[in-house]
Amino acid sequence: MDRKQKLELTWIGKYDEIKVEPRILLEDKSKGYGDPNTENMLIHGDNLLALKALEQDFAGKIKCIYIDPPFNTGAAFEHYDDNLEHSIWLDLLARRLKILHALLCEEGCIFVNLDDSESAYAKVLLDEIFGRINYINEIIVATNKPFGYKSTSNNLFKQANHILFYAKDKSKFILNTDAIFVEKSYDPQYKWVFCNTDKEEKDWTWRNIRDIVAEKLGYSTATEAKRELKEEFEQEIALFAIENADKVFRTASVTGGALIKRRNTINASKKNKNMILRHPNDDMDYMFIGGERVIFYKDRLKLIDGQLLPGELITDIWNDIPVEGLSSEGGVDFPKGKKPEKLIQRCIAMSTSPGDWVLDSFLGSGTTAAVAHKMGRRWIGIELGDHCYTHCLPRLKAVVDGEQGGISKAVNWQGGGGFRFFELAPSLLKKDKYGNWIIDECYNADMLAAAMAKHQGFTYAPDSEVFWKQGYSFEKDYIFTTTQFVTLEYLDLIHQEMAGDESLLICCKAFQDGADQRYENINVKKIPQVLLNKCDFGVESYSLNIVGLPEIDEEVDDNE
């Protein structure tokens, strides 16, 4: 479609091309923790470079992405004018969202947590990258309370965060309905209990739940029990209702077509209030008492955090997640940038199953990785700042050791598992003092081979027996990287070992004249010439100098 006819959001620099270098990841085993065979990954480095590094191996594999990018509240871009400020922020997000979109599996989804500073722009941006048809919801989350707020400005107190919720392909995304209920307090309308269900249904009797619980506790009346026990009595009733949910019930009137179909039975029930009646040959499991339908308490119970509890369907407004006292959740002090573990738990539970991949490329204090770990998901966390070392690392070690904060008790977390720690490799090429591109001396032979495989779209997997089979792109197409001068004789020796249907790409610093034309199934290329103009080398950060993190004020708002 012609760009001029396309409905889209534009900004300064949108069409400026950047070619992000696909770096390799260097494992630091001294910082990894727990099970050495774990697949979980904690990555320190610029998140755009890290995402590009993951793209080849993880494209189409991630089930859930949660990101909490900088909110662009003004502090992050105080040196720019308004147009450039918004352009920088949009550019930062857009380039990352494009790779995140590629990483998601077809059944996957993304949650983008923002405030109102940029959420409207981000919505249009996500429509463009993910497709408007794949929008699921905008979820409003209450993030703070107006303690000490004073009306000293023309602004309303800010309480809402906006989570933009998109699927990779909405037609394939399945919402986990078991995760969309929250615990609700006991509903006193369920005040009746069937007492003798061991008999035939027609002989059942029923009593008030308060009288039964009072007697169970040794009181002669519910009034006496309430007077003596106060709130404890109500708690005992709520517990009794759950434990006897298949006997506890309420009644409700029937309307519409259901009433018309069963009118004669309902009228008969009104005349025989002490009997249970059923409509003849009914296609619904309806019992009638006093002209109203019986509704059992068990139908209100849902599995929430591993327990059967009275549940209420959540909506797109989440104001039930506590936000106070989070500063030290997870064992790290991060008072103004941390999201509740319960919030992340809900997002992950709604969209994944145990074993699925969860990714957060703005990891912050490590909440998403900690929650995913406790929930039995595989995870990848990326963080550029020093708090990757000071916050994420110790927090995730504590999780492996069985830390009991956040959602630990709700999911019965006992510890276990592990994670591997990675640093981004430096840029493969750099300029020498004469301005010529050369291979960075940090790269040893193995690193160079891995990097060239990634650059050329091969999977790095050195064969234990055949030295020139360092990686493959498909079953019989291989890559071999060497720092040796490739002679015709050397090439002949390799060709003698090759099967007739095998092909090979050789990347080397130099080769003898004619080597690149000697065999049809061997392609010989020079480093770094084969790489030049393919990507931007020497760029260590695409962070755009963004400072500051999303804020949650626990007591006093900035408007005070």
Wavefront OBJ file of the C-alpha trace (Angstrom):
o trace
v 0.000 0.000 0.000
v 1.245 3.481 -0.774
v 2.487 5.168 2.412
v 0.380 8.277 1.751
v -2.806 6.193 1.743
v -1.984 4.312 4.911
v -3.502 5.165 8.291
v -0.490 5.304 10.589
v 1.321 7.156 13.333
v 4.408 9.022 12.170
v 7.280 10.575 14.066
v 10.685 12.082 13.480
v 13.076 9.315 12.431
v 10.458 6.617 11.850
v 11.824 5.738 8.428
v 15.502 6.133 9.319
v 17.001 2.725 8.773
v 19.081 1.102 11.475
v 20.599 -2.349 11.097
v 20.945 -3.864 14.536
v 23.898 -6.218 14.826
v 22.965 -9.789 15.807
v 25.378 -10.241 18.723
v 26.246 -13.505 20.381
v 25.590 -13.990 24.079
v 28.476 -14.814 26.394
v 27.596 -16.966 29.384
v 29.059 -15.965 32.751
v 28.833 -19.187 34.710
v 30.014 -17.449 37.881
v 26.723 -15.531 37.986
v 24.390 -18.341 36.948
v 22.631 -20.102 39.808
v 20.902 -23.353 40.627
v 20.209 -26.110 38.130
v 22.989 -26.021 35.507
v 20.647 -27.544 32.924
v 18.095 -24.762 33.216
v 16.853 -22.910 30.146
v 16.069 -19.676 32.026
v 18.181 -16.701 30.915
v 19.109 -13.442 32.623
v 20.785 -11.112 30.117
v 22.677 -7.926 30.906
v 22.859 -5.484 28.033
v 20.996 -3.078 25.785
v 17.610 -4.638 25.191
v 17.401 -3.919 21.459
v 20.748 -5.634 20.896
v 19.741 -8.468 23.239
v 16.414 -8.981 21.473
v 18.220 -9.132 18.152
v 20.598 -11.682 19.650
v 17.607 -13.843 20.622
v 15.743 -13.493 17.358
v 17.346 -16.366 15.458
v 16.862 -18.979 18.186
v 13.600 -17.788 19.742
v 11.522 -16.404 16.871
v 8.020 -17.854 17.164
v 8.665 -19.486 20.573
v 7.664 -16.958 23.251
v 4.155 -17.384 24.679
v 3.877 -14.245 26.803
v 5.724 -10.928 26.808
v 5.293 -8.400 29.606
v 7.115 -5.091 29.324
v 7.091 -2.030 31.527
v 8.986 0.509 29.392
v 9.932 4.021 30.556
v 6.762 6.089 30.792
v 8.096 9.265 29.162
v 6.939 11.428 32.043
v 9.170 14.323 31.016
v 12.160 13.593 33.201
v 13.486 11.098 30.674
v 13.639 13.706 27.897
v 14.037 17.011 29.671
v 16.594 18.295 27.148
v 14.400 17.779 24.071
v 11.503 19.755 22.644
v 8.100 18.112 22.712
v 8.057 16.780 19.150
v 11.489 15.224 19.440
v 10.682 13.910 22.904
v 7.713 11.941 21.633
v 9.625 10.855 18.546
v 12.504 9.416 20.561
v 10.159 7.533 22.842
v 8.085 6.143 19.977
v 11.205 5.137 18.081
v 12.591 3.352 21.142
v 9.367 1.385 21.568
v 8.617 0.705 17.900
v 11.955 -0.889 17.083
v 11.696 -3.184 20.082
v 8.050 -4.079 19.443
v 8.894 -5.242 15.934
v 11.370 -7.800 17.246
v 9.084 -8.744 20.138
v 6.329 -9.411 17.604
v 8.681 -11.763 15.732
v 9.595 -13.581 18.960
v 5.986 -14.376 19.886
v 4.483 -17.691 18.891
v 1.230 -17.644 16.932
v -0.778 -18.321 20.127
v 1.181 -15.743 22.150
v 0.403 -12.311 23.518
v 2.009 -9.151 24.856
v 1.204 -6.884 27.808
v 2.576 -3.320 27.602
v 2.298 -1.407 30.889
v 2.222 2.414 30.614
v 0.618 5.464 32.157
v -1.440 8.050 30.289
v 1.609 10.020 29.109
v 2.036 7.840 26.032
v -0.556 5.048 26.215
v -2.737 6.523 23.457
v 0.256 6.785 21.124
v 1.393 3.281 22.070
v -2.086 1.933 21.262
v -1.846 3.273 17.707
v 1.711 1.957 17.441
v 0.647 -1.518 18.563
v -2.268 -1.418 16.119
v 0.257 -0.833 13.353
v 2.757 -3.525 14.385
v 0.449 -6.220 15.768
v -2.640 -5.368 13.736
v -5.720 -3.678 15.106
v -7.608 -6.926 14.712
v -5.326 -8.511 17.339
v -6.134 -5.993 20.087
v -7.674 -7.777 23.082
v -8.108 -5.261 25.919
v -6.870 -2.158 27.614
v -6.621 -2.979 31.308
v -6.726 -0.196 33.875
v -4.682 -0.885 37.011
v -4.901 1.156 40.192
v -1.275 1.790 41.148
v -1.336 4.075 44.174
v -3.588 5.729 46.694
v -3.935 9.462 47.418
v -2.366 9.434 50.866
v -1.481 12.979 51.786
v -2.684 14.327 48.439
v -3.351 18.041 48.477
v -5.344 19.881 45.853
v -2.631 22.393 44.985
v -2.736 22.075 41.205
v -5.212 21.799 38.363
v -4.481 18.101 37.918
v -6.521 15.182 39.169
v -4.649 12.640 41.245
v -3.139 9.984 38.980
v -3.965 6.447 39.977
v -4.287 4.522 36.711
v -1.788 2.563 34.706
v -2.798 1.269 31.293
v -1.902 -2.269 30.198
v -2.305 -2.708 26.448
v -3.057 -6.358 25.763
v -2.506 -7.746 22.240
v -2.331 -11.192 20.690
v 0.061 -12.251 17.959
v -2.953 -13.821 16.226
v -6.209 -13.286 18.081
v -7.878 -16.178 16.260
v -5.324 -18.558 17.816
v -4.979 -16.985 21.259
v -6.823 -18.766 24.071
v -7.517 -16.920 27.312
v -7.067 -19.144 30.349
v -10.525 -18.819 31.884
v -9.384 -20.417 35.159
v -7.229 -17.332 35.755
v -9.846 -14.627 35.241
v -11.493 -14.958 38.626
v -10.541 -13.204 41.854
v -11.482 -14.150 45.363
v -14.774 -12.729 46.546
v -16.009 -12.607 50.117
v -18.776 -14.921 51.266
v -22.154 -13.934 49.842
v -24.708 -13.996 52.713
v -27.516 -14.654 50.227
v -26.339 -18.267 50.290
v -27.980 -18.717 53.651
v -29.629 -22.132 53.381
v -28.196 -25.614 53.929
v -29.707 -28.950 52.935
v -29.467 -31.120 56.034
v -30.328 -34.701 55.100
v -29.004 -35.272 51.611
v -28.503 -38.972 52.351
v -32.255 -39.396 51.846
v -34.267 -39.120 48.649
v -34.409 -35.607 47.242
v -38.148 -35.222 47.921
v -37.474 -35.730 51.649
v -34.681 -33.164 51.967
v -35.040 -30.403 54.555
v -33.088 -27.190 54.952
v -32.026 -24.782 57.686
v -30.385 -21.356 57.980
v -26.575 -21.566 57.764
v -26.117 -19.170 60.698
v -28.091 -21.416 63.046
v -26.150 -24.506 61.978
v -22.741 -22.854 62.429
v -23.737 -21.380 65.793
v -24.730 -24.823 67.076
v -21.524 -26.317 65.655
v -19.567 -23.758 67.714
v -21.536 -24.560 70.889
v -23.976 -21.640 70.973
v -27.735 -21.911 71.318
v -28.518 -19.156 68.816
v -26.834 -17.282 65.987
v -27.421 -14.021 67.873
v -25.468 -15.316 70.856
v -22.628 -16.534 68.631
v -22.442 -13.209 66.832
v -22.393 -11.283 70.100
v -19.587 -13.399 71.520
v -17.428 -14.045 68.440
v -18.136 -10.931 66.368
v -16.158 -11.120 63.044
v -14.847 -14.563 63.856
v -18.419 -15.872 63.596
v -18.742 -14.483 60.044
v -15.428 -16.109 59.140
v -16.659 -19.461 60.448
v -19.798 -19.142 58.318
v -17.719 -18.373 55.222
v -15.486 -21.393 55.891
v -18.474 -23.684 56.509
v -20.031 -22.530 53.222
v -16.907 -23.494 51.275
v -16.533 -26.862 53.030
v -20.207 -27.699 52.397
v -20.612 -25.934 49.070
v -22.610 -28.819 47.561
v -25.264 -28.364 50.278
v -25.281 -24.581 50.775
v -27.643 -22.696 48.481
v -29.718 -19.637 47.763
v -32.815 -19.220 45.631
v -33.475 -16.829 42.770
v -36.457 -15.998 40.622
v -36.740 -17.306 37.072
v -37.618 -14.940 34.224
v -37.976 -14.823 30.451
v -38.269 -17.992 28.415
v -37.254 -20.131 31.371
v -40.261 -18.832 33.315
v -42.688 -19.371 30.448
v -41.557 -22.949 29.913
v -41.765 -23.858 33.629
v -44.638 -21.644 34.773
v -46.883 -24.478 35.988
v -44.080 -26.044 38.041
v -43.100 -22.669 39.523
v -46.715 -21.918 40.493
v -46.988 -25.337 42.142
v -43.744 -24.677 44.012
v -45.115 -21.397 45.364
v -48.030 -23.320 46.869
v -45.779 -26.010 48.352
v -42.956 -23.984 49.889
v -41.608 -26.814 52.008
v -41.111 -29.204 49.098
v -38.498 -29.537 46.383
v -40.071 -29.691 42.926
v -38.620 -30.288 39.471
v -40.150 -29.528 36.092
v -41.125 -32.737 34.244
v -38.604 -33.847 31.593
v -36.596 -30.654 32.102
v -33.422 -30.191 30.019
v -31.886 -28.109 32.836
v -30.849 -29.282 36.284
v -33.317 -26.984 38.055
v -34.676 -27.520 41.550
v -37.478 -25.232 42.764
v -38.287 -24.156 46.344
v -41.025 -21.601 47.040
v -41.318 -20.817 43.348
v -37.625 -19.967 42.958
v -34.699 -21.876 41.496
v -32.053 -23.397 43.793
v -28.492 -22.179 43.130
v -25.715 -24.080 44.926
v -22.716 -22.326 46.440
v -20.405 -24.811 44.709
v -21.246 -23.079 41.422
v -19.629 -19.920 42.775
v -16.358 -21.589 43.729
v -13.334 -21.287 41.456
v -9.779 -22.578 41.706
v -7.841 -19.475 42.743
v -4.180 -19.751 43.750
v -4.645 -23.488 44.192
v -7.723 -23.255 46.448
v -11.446 -23.510 45.800
v -12.757 -20.086 46.780
v -15.790 -17.960 45.973
v -14.785 -16.267 42.734
v -15.766 -13.162 40.886
v -15.015 -12.583 37.206
v -12.359 -9.936 36.721
v -12.996 -7.065 34.347
v -10.692 -4.681 32.519
v -10.351 -2.594 35.704
v -7.977 -4.125 38.256
v -8.222 -2.362 41.602
v -7.897 -5.439 43.810
v -4.108 -5.811 43.719
v -2.415 -4.300 46.797
v 0.160 -1.633 45.981
v 1.323 -0.697 49.474
v 4.388 -2.221 51.064
v 6.020 -3.268 47.808
v 9.333 -1.491 48.289
v 11.101 -4.583 49.584
v 9.050 -7.293 47.830
v 11.393 -9.919 46.482
v 14.063 -8.973 48.974
v 15.349 -5.951 47.031
v 14.658 -2.314 47.760
v 13.189 -0.646 44.684
v 10.532 1.668 46.123
v 9.411 3.582 43.041
v 9.866 1.221 40.131
v 8.441 -2.130 41.134
v 5.234 -3.797 40.002
v 3.418 -6.174 42.380
v 4.155 -9.852 41.828
v 0.393 -10.419 41.915
v -0.061 -8.192 38.861
v 2.482 -10.107 36.810
v 1.084 -13.406 38.069
v -2.346 -12.533 36.695
v -0.970 -11.612 33.265
v 1.067 -14.805 33.045
v -1.748 -17.010 34.376
v -4.228 -15.579 31.863
v -2.035 -16.375 28.894
v 0.322 -19.294 29.578
v 0.686 -22.795 30.961
v 3.591 -24.301 32.922
v 6.623 -24.728 30.694
v 5.742 -21.851 28.340
v 8.290 -19.114 27.609
v 7.815 -15.687 29.241
v 9.971 -12.699 28.271
v 10.530 -9.244 29.775
v 12.980 -6.944 27.983
v 12.645 -4.111 30.547
v 13.242 -6.334 33.561
v 13.840 -3.588 36.151
v 14.069 -5.231 39.557
v 13.354 -8.712 38.180
v 9.667 -9.088 39.055
v 8.555 -10.786 35.823
v 11.363 -13.349 35.943
v 10.742 -14.033 39.650
v 7.023 -14.592 39.106
v 7.487 -16.706 35.977
v 10.003 -18.864 37.862
v 7.639 -19.441 40.779
v 4.840 -20.310 38.337
v 6.878 -22.962 36.552
v 7.367 -21.050 33.309
v 10.607 -20.742 31.391
v 11.771 -17.153 31.233
v 14.117 -14.640 29.632
v 14.833 -11.331 31.344
v 16.855 -8.457 29.852
v 18.139 -5.455 31.790
v 20.752 -2.872 30.855
v 21.288 -1.035 34.134
v 23.497 -1.888 37.086
v 20.425 -3.160 38.904
v 20.765 -6.286 36.728
v 23.599 -7.049 39.174
v 22.301 -5.307 42.293
v 18.623 -6.261 42.066
v 17.768 -8.914 39.471
v 20.652 -11.237 40.282
v 20.208 -11.446 44.078
v 16.418 -11.484 43.771
v 16.413 -14.441 41.375
v 18.968 -16.306 43.458
v 16.642 -15.866 46.429
v 13.751 -17.227 44.356
v 15.750 -20.354 43.526
v 16.512 -20.699 47.249
v 12.791 -20.592 48.095
v 12.151 -16.925 48.961
v 8.657 -16.536 50.468
v 7.606 -13.012 49.501
v 5.148 -11.912 46.829
v 3.122 -14.798 45.397
v 5.227 -17.563 46.961
v 2.631 -18.758 49.458
v -0.214 -18.474 46.942
v 1.567 -20.814 44.510
v 3.198 -22.924 47.242
v 6.680 -22.003 46.069
v 9.363 -24.092 47.756
v 12.392 -23.153 45.661
v 14.295 -24.976 42.940
v 15.283 -24.566 39.327
v 17.908 -22.095 38.259
v 19.012 -19.584 35.643
v 21.972 -18.821 33.410
v 23.541 -15.381 33.186
v 24.669 -13.809 29.915
v 26.467 -10.683 28.775
v 26.219 -9.310 25.263
v 29.398 -9.828 23.292
v 31.092 -6.651 22.050
v 30.557 -5.627 18.456
v 32.220 -8.107 16.113
v 33.927 -5.400 14.048
v 35.634 -2.175 14.992
v 37.686 0.417 13.126
v 41.440 0.514 13.462
v 43.403 3.752 13.699
v 43.313 4.045 9.911
v 39.538 3.756 9.737
v 39.521 0.199 8.434
v 37.068 -2.368 9.789
v 38.785 -5.220 11.621
v 37.644 -8.078 13.859
v 37.621 -7.045 17.516
v 40.547 -8.712 19.275
v 38.193 -9.851 22.058
v 36.901 -12.566 19.732
v 38.648 -15.896 20.071
v 38.185 -18.642 17.486
v 35.040 -20.091 19.082
v 33.410 -16.692 19.537
v 34.208 -15.745 15.971
v 32.734 -18.989 14.642
v 29.555 -18.485 16.695
v 29.246 -14.859 15.611
v 29.712 -15.638 11.923
v 27.121 -18.407 12.125
v 24.619 -15.966 13.612
v 25.434 -13.246 11.065
v 24.986 -15.650 8.182
v 21.758 -17.177 9.515
v 23.227 -20.519 10.598
v 22.685 -22.395 13.841
v 26.028 -22.696 15.644
v 26.488 -26.367 16.544
v 30.074 -27.621 16.095
v 30.314 -31.247 15.039
v 32.455 -33.287 17.458
v 34.120 -35.196 14.615
v 34.089 -33.027 11.466
v 35.956 -29.768 12.117
v 34.421 -27.827 9.209
v 30.849 -28.547 10.295
v 30.553 -25.702 12.800
v 26.917 -24.879 12.119
v 24.023 -25.549 9.778
v 21.190 -23.654 8.115
v 19.319 -26.730 6.977
v 20.078 -30.424 7.045
v 23.135 -30.530 4.738
v 24.165 -26.865 4.422
v 27.092 -26.005 6.701
v 29.287 -23.082 7.742
v 32.973 -23.069 8.652
v 34.851 -20.032 9.998
v 38.626 -19.972 10.204
v 41.374 -17.405 10.719
v 43.752 -19.446 8.575
v 44.714 -18.524 5.019
v 42.625 -20.845 2.856
v 44.701 -22.431 0.107
v 43.475 -24.487 -2.819
v 45.028 -27.599 -1.272
v 43.231 -26.943 2.019
v 39.991 -26.532 0.094
v 40.601 -29.789 -1.796
v 41.013 -31.711 1.473
v 37.677 -30.399 2.777
v 35.934 -31.135 -0.521
v 37.129 -34.733 -0.461
v 35.296 -35.248 2.841
v 32.051 -33.699 1.644
v 29.132 -35.771 0.406
v 27.784 -34.930 -3.016
v 24.609 -33.346 -1.638
v 26.361 -31.242 1.015
v 27.162 -27.528 0.691
v 29.526 -25.337 2.688
v 30.110 -21.651 3.372
v 33.688 -20.874 4.412
v 34.338 -17.496 6.120
v 37.999 -16.577 6.452
v 40.320 -13.596 6.668
v 42.030 -14.402 3.343
v 42.099 -17.063 0.641
v 44.229 -18.037 -2.369
v 43.184 -16.718 -5.761
v 40.648 -19.008 -7.356
v 39.464 -20.578 -4.097
v 36.087 -18.831 -4.342
v 35.518 -20.353 -7.788
v 36.965 -23.843 -7.284
v 33.832 -25.775 -6.247
v 30.148 -25.139 -6.904
v 29.131 -26.471 -3.511
v 31.733 -24.457 -1.539
v 31.267 -20.708 -1.162
v 34.346 -18.863 0.179
v 33.979 -15.340 1.610
v 36.330 -12.900 3.332
v 35.876 -11.408 6.769
v 35.104 -8.587 7.325
v 34.047 -7.810 3.742
v 31.199 -10.335 3.874
v 29.733 -8.435 6.833
v 30.105 -4.799 5.826
v 26.846 -2.934 5.181
v 24.844 -5.803 6.666
v 24.413 -4.146 10.043
v 25.610 -1.280 12.228
v 28.816 -2.284 13.979
v 30.276 -0.519 16.988
v 26.930 0.522 18.520
v 26.884 -0.495 22.171
v 23.569 1.022 23.225
v 20.239 1.938 21.676
v 18.935 3.204 25.005
v 18.635 6.793 23.710
v 19.824 8.093 27.068
v 16.523 7.301 28.732
v 16.692 7.677 32.483
v 14.144 7.034 35.164
v 11.718 4.158 35.529
v 7.956 3.707 35.879
v 6.916 4.987 39.266
v 4.550 3.696 41.898
v 4.169 6.110 44.795
v 3.251 4.356 47.973
v 2.343 7.355 50.084
v 2.706 10.749 48.493
v 2.025 11.716 44.892
v 4.132 14.200 42.956
v 1.146 16.560 42.901
v 1.330 17.078 46.646
l 1 2 3 4 5 6 7 8 9 10 11 12 13 14 15 16 17 18 19 20 21 22 23 24 25 26 27 28 29 30 31 32 33 34 35 36 37 38 39 40 41 42 43 44 45 46 47 48 49 50 51 52 53 54 55 56 57 58 59 60 61 62 63 64 65 66 67 68 69 70 71 72 73 74 75 76 77 78 79 80 81 82 83 84 85 86 87 88 89 90 91 92 93 94 95 96 97 98 99 100 101 102 103 104 105 106 107 108 109 110 111 112 113 114 115 116 117 118 119 120 121 122 123 124 125 126 127 128 129 130 131 132 133 134 135 136 137 138 139 140 141 142 143 144 145 146 147 148 149 150 151 152 153 154 155 156 157 158 159 160 161 162 163 164 165 166 167 168 169 170 171 172 173 174 175 176 177 178 179 180 181 182 183 184 185 186 187 188 189 190 191 192 193 194 195 196 197 198 199 200 201 202 203 204 205 206 207 208 209 210 211 212 213 214 215 216 217 218 219 220 221 222 223 224 225 226 227 228 229 230 231 232 233 234 235 236 237 238 239 240 241 242 243 244 245 246 247 248 249 250 251 252 253 254 255 256 257 258 259 260 261 262 263 264 265 266 267 268 269 270 271 272 273 274 275 276 277 278 279 280 281 282 283 284 285 286 287 288 289 290 291 292 293 294 295 296 297 298 299 300 301 302 303 304 305 306 307 308 309 310 311 312 313 314 315 316 317 318 319 320 321 322 323 324 325 326 327 328 329 330 331 332 333 334 335 336 337 338 339 340 341 342 343 344 345 346 347 348 349 350 351 352 353 354 355 356 357 358 359 360 361 362 363 364 365 366 367 368 369 370 371 372 373 374 375 376 377 378 379 380 381 382 383 384 385 386 387 388 389 390 391 392 393 394 395 396 397 398 399 400 401 402 403 404 405 406 407 408 409 410 411 412 413 414 415 416 417 418 419 420 421 422 423 424 425 426 427 428 429 430 431 432 433 434 435 436 437 438 439 440 441 442 443 444 445 446 447 448 449 450 451 452 453 454 455 456 457 458 459 460 461 462 463 464 465 466 467 468 469 470 471 472 473 474 475 476 477 478 479 480 481 482 483 484 485 486 487 488 489 490 491 492 493 494 495 496 497 498 499 500 501 502 503 504 505 506 507 508 509 510 511 512 513 514 515 516 517 518 519 520 521 522 523 524 525 526 527 528 529 530 531 532 533 534 535 536 537 538 539 540 541 542 543 544 545 546 547 548 549 550 551 552 553 554 555 556 557 558 559 560
